[in-house]
Amino acid sequence: MAQYEYHTALVEDLAFELTRYGNLIAGIVRAEIDPTFRFEQGALLIRYGIDILWPDSTYRPEFSEQEIAGERQPYNGLSDYLRVRTTRKLSEASCGSPRTIAGRQNPETPPP
């Protein structure tokens, strides 16, 4: 059960990061190709919540200016992401529910 919870939380975190990257790509397309790209639809949003007992919230995840300065990325690939996972905003690794079997997760030592 702990391994299932670990992987479920990891997928939630990766979905949040994917939304962050989607907003970055849309911003680049607007800046360099088409200023009206996704004008009607707006930014990508994600509903994110801790567990079934607490309400979820809607977020518009984006990279900070420091994270994308000099065209660099905060991580390259899954192994890099796992190292910085606890520093990411709203990561399940840092704010996950302690009521689960896995509890707050240490991404460097996933459950067996």
Residue pairs with C-beta under 8 A, 6 or more apart in sequence:
1 101
1 102
2 101
2 102
2 111
2 112
3 102
3 110
3 111
3 112
5 100
5 101
5 102
5 111
6 102
6 105
6 110
6 111
9 92
9 93
9 96
9 102
9 105
10 85
10 92
10 107
12 48
12 92
13 85
13 88
13 91
13 92
13 93
14 81
15 46
16 46
16 48
16 59
16 61
16 88
16 90
16 91
17 61
17 81
17 88
19 44
19 45
19 46
19 59
19 61
20 61
20 62
20 63
22 44
23 43
23 44
23 60
23 61
23 62
24 62
24 63
24 68
26 37
26 38
26 43
26 44
27 62
29 37
29 38
30 36
30 37
30 38
43 60
43 62
44 60
45 58
45 59
45 60
46 58
46 59
46 61
47 56
47 57
47 58
47 59
48 56
48 57
48 58
48 59
48 90
49 55
49 56
49 57
50 95
50 96
50 97
51 97
51 99
51 100
59 90
61 89
61 90
63 74
67 73
67 74
74 84
74 88
75 81
75 83
75 84
82 107
82 108
83 107
83 108
85 91
85 93
85 94
85 107
86 93
86 94
86 107
87 94
88 94
92 105
93 104
93 105
93 106
93 107
94 104
95 104
96 102
96 103
96 104
96 105
97 103
98 104
102 111
